[in-house]
Amino acid sequence: MSTFESFKSLSRALFLGFRRDRGALFFTILFPLLFLVIFGGVFGKQSTGKVEIVEIGAVPVLDQAIAHDPSGDLRKTVKTTRNDDRAAALKKVGKGDADAAVEQSGGRIVIHYSGADQVKSGVVQSVVQQVANSANLAATGRPPTYTVAGQQVEDKSIKGINFFTPSLLGWALASAGMFGASQTLVLWRTKGLLRRLQLAPVPIPTVFGARVVVSLGIALGQLAVFLLVAQLPFFGLKLQNAWWMSIPLVICGVLTFLALGMLVGAWAKTQETAQTVTQLIVLPMAFLGGSFFPLDYAPKWMQVLSYIFPLRYLNEGMLNVMARGLGPASALPQMGILLGIAIVAGAIAARLFRWDAA
């Protein structure tokens, strides 16, 4: 049998083994997809929520601004209720039942807010400040000298699902690649399969090459499933023009995580050790790599620390081409970094490789 025929037979056998393993199918395909459905369903179309303001008595400036809001933008941002009991209104803010309480006495407006939610308290202060500025301008009878218009840099149809799809896919690829490679290598070594493969007529590079090809095929299948599900009308994913660059990015990412998994598998002596070490790498990497929340909201030290994790580069590259509308060339630096990590990790894994468990 030629090397190519051996390669095809091994690839087919490995793929069939994966397809028959229901546990592997669930944790590789369905489990990450479940996260996409949850995150996409809950946050995918969610815009900035309304801030709830309690008016202590009459607040004419705010009431008039909402009543004379032709665009309706203020009504979409603010929900107001009235409570003449000042102590009760402040208690609602303190308990988190309202985002702020506003009272007006003549020309003086006071905003009472809680420091527990700095984002919404900041929104309230900004809105009330803008309303007060508009009222001041109207009172003077002079038009504003300067006007400001805000424009979103991305396509206005972009929603949260465009960010969750590539980031959760990156986490799924990292988990499947590292766990699959580390567990397989340790299992083959402890069962004596590596030694038998060494004596078999099939070259060892052919065996590992077949394993890599099957992993790449599964990863591209994951990409296709994620994109198909995310483009359902319920989620509303809209791909950008250079989305196809996610294919080579996925390939580079899978090679990197396979190499890291091989490194763990070459070092670990038991499956339990390999599983524990892999989990200690994958879980922090998922959070620090921006799979579950944008790194822009993370502390500065955490953003700096994230650069040591390859998942950051995979997520960043896919976000650039799938969500941010950047061109194909924007993914090249991330691809280069991923391949560099794969080469280094693969070289160390080869150095630590052992045929036998002893």
Secondary structure, DSSP 8 states (H G I E B T S, - for coil): --HHHHHHHHHHHHHHHHHH-HHHHIIIIIHHHHHHHHHHHHHTT-----EEEEESS--HHHHHHHHT-TT-HHHHHEEEEE-S-HHHHHHHHHHTSSSEEEEEETTEEEEEE-TT-HHHHHHHHHHHHHHHHHHHHHHHT---S-------SS-TT--THHHHHHHHHHHHHHHHHHHHHHHHHHHHHHTTHHHHHHHSSS-HHHHHHHHHHHHHHHHHHHHHHHHHHHTSTTT-----TTGGGHHHHHHHHHHHHHHHHHHHHHH-SSHHHHHHHHHHHHHHHHHHTTSSS-GGGS-HHHHHHGGGSHHHHHHHHHHHHHTS---GGGGHHHHHHHHHHHHHHHHHHHHH--SS--
